[in-house]
Amino acid sequence: QFLTKIRRYFDKIGGVQKLVVSFPGPIPLQEYFDIIDMRFELRVRQRSYREMLSQRAQQFRAVQRRLLTRFKDKTPTPLQNMDTLLEGTYQQILAIADADLQTTKSLETADHALSVGTKLLLLLVGLWCPGLDDKQVGILESALTPNVNSADDVGWEESVDASVTMLLRTCLAKTSKEQAAIVTQLKMPGDTNKLKKHIALLLERINKGGSITLNTFSENNNTREMLAS
């Protein structure tokens, strides 16, 4: 929208030369990767809290059952500090739930930051690689999506990595061997190293003239041969 408004303004006032907006590079990937890492750390922390919350909830129910059994017994036996364990577990649940809530709020803020950062990255890539048309930019945006929502069943990291990998193994593949590589299942990764590597490789191949299409490596090769002949 920003570029559209600028172009409309200069078209309106007129001029000898047509306005050309470009970006000489390099793409600020490290700053973008810092945003990805910050959000991913929050995802890991949230998952850890929820695993702990599940464990403490199971422990709480188990102690509850044992206490109820003691209370129903006609010949009561000592509680053996189970009442203290129940209270301690309950307090732990409250503390973990509060920490999880704060992490969720921080993750929502990180979602917004990553969404804005991705939109800016896509804008810069479009200016950095003027050979990209609207269709190619649309495909790139579908793969490197700015739609970030931590509430989704599939995380942004694994979804984007799968989409970017698909482009690298189809239209941007350099060899048939790359095209034959097996795509892994969608699951939360242990870190973001592979994702960042794939994004950097994607932008490198686009900058070197790679065409983003829905064609495979072999179809693109056939097209190049037809144009050459």
Secondary structure, 3 states (H helix, E strand, C coil): CHHHHHHHHHHHHCCCCCCCCCCCCCCCHHHHHHHHHHHHHHHHHHHHHHHHHHHHHHHHHHHHHHHHHHHHCCCCCCCCCHHHHHHHHHHHHHHHHHHHHHHHHHHHHHHHHHHHHHHHHHHHHHHHCCCCCHHHHHHHHHHCCCCCCCCCCCCHHHHHHHHHHHHHCCCCCCCHHHHCCCCCCCCCCCCCHHHHHHHHHHHHHHHCCCCCCCCCHHHHHHHHHHHHC
